[in-house]
Amino acid sequence: MSFDLIKRQSKLNHKNSNKKEGLPQDFLFFNKSTSENILMSDNQEVHVFYSLKHSNSNHPTIIFIQGLGPEIYSWTELWDQLFVDHNLVVIDTREKPTIDLKKNKLCTVPRIALDIVEVLHYLKIESKETAFIASSFGVYFVAHCVAQKWIDPIACFFIGPSVQPIYPKIKTKLGLILSTFLLEKVVKKIVLIYVKGKFEEGYQRNLYTERISALDVKRWKYCSKMRFWSALEDYKKIDCLVVIFTAGIDKYHSNESAIKVKNLLKNGTIEPVPNYNYMRIKPGIIEFADRIKKIIKKQANIS
């Protein structure tokens, strides 16, 4: 496993770190965790980072599923806060560059949801002793797992969820038709210009720019059918507590979308957060992690 992505993230965090209130992250979780490629039932390997150091703890294990795309591990500061008190497992989904996706292997929401279940079995983790955190598109994988009764966590935390992916559908379909060469040489540059004009200078814009620059166009096209998924029925079938964090960050992660999701849930609640940085970098990340830990503690009846 190459750590080029992690190195790029370190530079990104250093660029955006508030030196008065917190140093760039130390990658505590990465340094202490195990990195492993785990073989799934369809003979496809899936990359996982995990730390199970709290073997005798009564704190639930936290399973983290990131959003769709070429992640550069932008949640690392949150992981550093969480794994201090909890076992933590980060499962990379099949569209990510950490996974060598074999020819003809599925890259769909149901298949990736099954990957999550198989990773838990491999690590011998009981789902009833877990809490799930999922961001953006990652919510769909977790929601499908829970709706199918494949897992039974004490709680789920959904960051920026929606009923359906909020992508420009015509442009997405066009992207599937255009050649890989054209997308790589022309369209990526256009999207980068769009991001620069759409988002203010800062952590979020730099992060989105990094993601687009790192995009594997061929992999994107192969996995793009997922972008037409609907979690409408899945949300209705979830029984456990679901805490939704929303900051109304942009049109792809709006408060309106979060409310629609909440209204479909049997036991859902919305927890507003002030802004994007609050969930990603110091100093806000410390308070954000504490909020999550307190809810988990309450759900697990830990005194």
C-alpha positions in Angstrom: 0.0 0.0 0.0 1.5 3.4 -1.0 1.3 6.3 1.4 1.5 9.0 -1.3 -2.2 9.9 -0.5 -1.4 10.3 3.1 1.6 12.5 2.4 -0.5 14.7 0.2 -3.0 15.0 2.9 -0.3 16.0 5.4 0.7 18.9 3.1 -2.9 19.9 2.7 -3.5 20.0 6.4 -0.3 21.9 7.0 -1.4 24.5 4.5 -4.8 24.9 6.2 -3.9 24.4 9.8 -4.5 27.3 12.2 -1.1 27.5 13.8 -2.4 29.5 16.8 -4.9 26.8 17.7 -3.5 23.5 16.6 -0.5 22.0 14.8 -0.8 19.9 11.7 -2.1 16.4 12.6 0.2 13.7 13.8 -1.4 10.7 12.0 -1.7 9.0 15.3 -4.3 6.5 14.1 -2.2 5.6 10.9 0.9 5.2 12.9 -0.7 2.8 15.4 -3.1 0.9 13.1 -2.8 -2.2 10.9 -3.1 -1.8 7.1 -4.4 -4.9 5.5 -5.9 -6.1 2.2 -8.7 -8.5 3.1 -10.0 -11.0 0.6 -13.8 -10.9 0.0 -16.0 -13.8 -1.0 -15.8 -12.8 -4.7 -12.0 -12.9 -4.6 -11.6 -9.2 -4.6 -9.3 -7.6 -2.0 -10.5 -4.6 0.0 -8.1 -2.3 1.9 -8.7 -1.7 5.6 -7.0 0.3 8.3 -7.8 -0.9 11.8 -6.7 -0.5 15.4 -8.1 -3.0 17.9 -5.9 -2.0 20.9 -8.9 -1.7 23.3 -9.5 -5.4 23.4 -10.9 -5.4 26.9 -12.9 -2.2 26.6 -16.7 -2.0 26.8 -16.7 0.9 24.3 -18.2 -0.1 21.0 -15.9 -0.4 18.0 -16.3 2.4 15.5 -16.6 1.5 11.8 -15.9 4.5 9.5 -16.9 4.6 5.8 -15.8 7.6 3.7 -17.5 9.2 0.8 -17.2 8.3 -2.8 -14.1 9.1 -4.8 -10.3 9.3 -4.7 -10.2 10.0 -1.0 -7.0 11.4 0.4 -8.0 10.5 4.0 -9.4 13.8 4.9 -11.0 12.5 8.1 -7.7 11.6 9.7 -7.9 14.2 12.5 -11.3 12.8 13.5 -9.9 9.3 13.5 -7.0 10.5 15.7 -9.6 11.7 18.3 -11.8 8.6 18.1 -9.3 5.8 18.4 -8.0 7.1 21.7 -11.1 5.6 23.4 -12.4 3.2 20.8 -11.3 0.4 18.5 -11.5 1.9 15.0 -11.9 0.3 11.6 -11.7 2.3 8.3 -12.9 0.4 5.3 -12.0 1.7 1.9 -14.7 1.2 -0.8 -14.0 -0.3 -4.2 -13.7 2.9 -6.2 -10.7 4.1 -4.2 -7.1 4.0 -5.4 -6.1 2.0 -2.4 -7.9 -1.0 -4.0 -6.7 -2.9 -7.0 -10.1 -3.5 -8.5 -9.9 -6.7 -10.6 -11.5 -7.0 -14.0 -15.2 -7.9 -14.0 -15.5 -7.4 -10.2 -18.6 -5.6 -9.0 -18.5 -1.9 -7.9 -22.0 -1.4 -6.7 -23.8 -0.3 -3.5 -25.0 -3.8 -2.5 -21.6 -5.4 -3.2 -19.7 -2.8 -1.2 -22.3 -3.1 1.6 -21.5 -6.8 1.6 -17.8 -6.0 1.8 -18.5 -4.2 5.1 -20.2 -7.3 6.6 -17.3 -9.5 5.4 -14.7 -7.3 7.0 -16.5 -7.4 10.3 -16.6 -11.2 10.1 -12.9 -11.4 9.2 -12.0 -9.2 12.2 -14.3 -11.1 14.4 -16.3 -8.0 15.4 -19.9 -8.4 16.4 -22.1 -5.7 14.7 -24.2 -5.3 17.9 -21.0 -3.9 19.5 -20.4 -1.3 16.9 -21.3 2.2 16.0 -21.0 3.3 12.3 -19.9 6.7 11.0 -20.4 7.3 7.3 -19.9 10.5 5.2 -21.6 11.6 2.0 -21.9 8.7 -0.4 -20.6 6.3 2.2 -24.0 6.6 3.9 -25.6 4.5 1.2 -23.4 1.5 1.9 -24.1 1.6 5.6 -27.8 2.3 5.2 -28.1 -0.7 2.9 -26.3 -3.0 5.4 -28.6 -1.9 8.2 -31.7 -2.0 6.1 -31.0 -5.6 5.0 -30.4 -6.6 8.7 -26.9 -7.7 7.8 -25.6 -5.6 10.7 -27.2 -4.3 14.0 -25.1 -1.4 15.3 -26.1 0.5 18.4 -26.1 3.7 16.4 -25.2 5.2 13.0 -23.8 8.7 12.4 -24.5 10.1 8.9 -22.5 13.1 7.8 -24.1 15.0 4.9 -26.6 12.4 3.8 -29.2 12.6 1.0 -31.9 10.3 -0.4 -30.2 10.1 -3.8 -26.8 11.3 -4.9 -26.9 15.0 -5.8 -24.9 15.0 -9.0 -25.7 16.8 -12.3 -27.3 13.8 -14.0 -26.9 15.0 -17.5 -23.2 15.8 -17.0 -22.7 12.4 -15.3 -24.3 10.6 -18.2 -22.2 12.6 -20.6 -19.1 11.6 -18.7 -20.0 7.9 -19.2 -20.3 8.5 -23.0 -17.1 10.5 -23.5 -13.8 8.8 -23.9 -11.5 8.3 -21.0 -8.8 10.4 -22.8 -11.1 13.3 -23.3 -12.3 13.2 -19.7 -8.7 13.0 -18.4 -7.2 15.8 -20.6 -10.1 18.2 -20.9 -13.1 17.6 -18.5 -11.0 17.3 -15.4 -9.5 20.7 -16.1 -12.9 22.3 -16.6 -14.1 20.8 -13.3 -11.1 22.1 -11.5 -11.9 25.6 -12.8 -15.5 25.2 -11.6 -14.5 24.2 -8.1 -12.1 27.2 -7.9 -15.0 29.5 -8.7 -17.6 27.6 -6.6 -15.8 27.4 -3.2 -14.0 30.0 -1.2 -10.3 29.6 -0.6 -9.6 27.3 2.2 -9.6 23.7 3.4 -12.8 22.5 1.5 -11.7 23.9 -1.8 -8.2 22.5 -1.5 -9.6 19.2 -0.5 -12.0 19.0 -3.5 -9.2 20.1 -5.8 -6.9 17.3 -4.5 -9.7 14.7 -5.0 -10.4 15.7 -8.6 -6.7 15.9 -9.5 -6.2 12.4 -8.1 -9.3 11.0 -9.9 -8.8 7.8 -11.8 -11.2 8.5 -14.8 -11.3 4.8 -15.9 -12.3 3.7 -12.4 -14.7 6.6 -12.1 -16.5 5.4 -15.3 -16.6 1.8 -14.2 -18.1 2.6 -10.8 -20.4 5.5 -12.0 -23.6 3.5 -12.1 -23.6 3.8 -8.3 -24.3 7.5 -8.7 -27.9 6.8 -9.7 -28.6 4.9 -6.5 -31.6 5.7 -4.2 -31.6 4.9 -0.5 -35.3 5.8 -0.1 -36.4 2.3 0.9 -33.3 1.6 2.9 -33.8 4.6 5.2 -37.3 3.4 6.0 -36.0 0.0 7.2 -33.4 1.3 9.7 -34.3 0.6 13.3 -31.3 1.9 15.2 -30.6 5.5 16.3 -29.3 7.6 13.4 -27.7 10.9 14.2 -27.3 13.2 11.2 -24.7 15.9 11.1 -25.3 18.7 8.7 -23.7 22.1 8.1 -25.5 23.0 4.9 -22.0 23.0 3.4 -22.9 23.1 -0.3 -25.7 22.0 -2.7 -24.4 18.5 -2.6 -24.7 18.3 1.2 -27.6 20.5 2.0 -29.7 20.9 5.2 -32.8 20.2 3.0 -31.4 16.8 2.0 -30.6 16.0 5.6 -34.1 16.8 6.7 -35.6 14.6 3.9 -33.4 11.7 5.2 -34.4 12.3 8.8 -38.1 12.2 7.9 -37.7 8.7 6.4 -36.0 7.3 9.5 -37.8 5.6 12.4 -35.3 7.0 15.0 -33.4 9.8 13.5 -32.2 13.1 14.8 -30.3 16.1 13.3 -27.3 17.6 15.0 -26.3 20.9 13.2 -22.6 21.8 13.1 -21.3 25.3 12.4 -19.2 24.6 9.3 -17.1 22.2 7.2 -13.8 22.8 9.1 -15.5 21.9 12.4 -15.7 18.3 11.4 -12.3 18.1 9.8 -9.6 20.1 11.5 -8.6 21.6 14.9 -9.9 23.1 17.0 -13.5 22.2 16.1 -12.7 18.5 15.5 -12.0 17.9 19.2 -15.5 19.0 20.2 -17.0 17.2 17.2 -15.4 13.9 18.3 -16.5 14.4 21.9 -20.1 14.9 20.7 -19.9 11.5 18.9 -18.3 9.8 21.8 -21.0 11.0 24.3 -23.8 9.8 22.1 -22.1 6.4 21.7 -21.6 6.2 25.4 -25.2 6.9 26.1 -26.5 4.4 23.6 -24.1 1.7 25.0 -25.2 2.5 28.6 -21.7 3.2 29.7 -21.5 5.1 32.9 
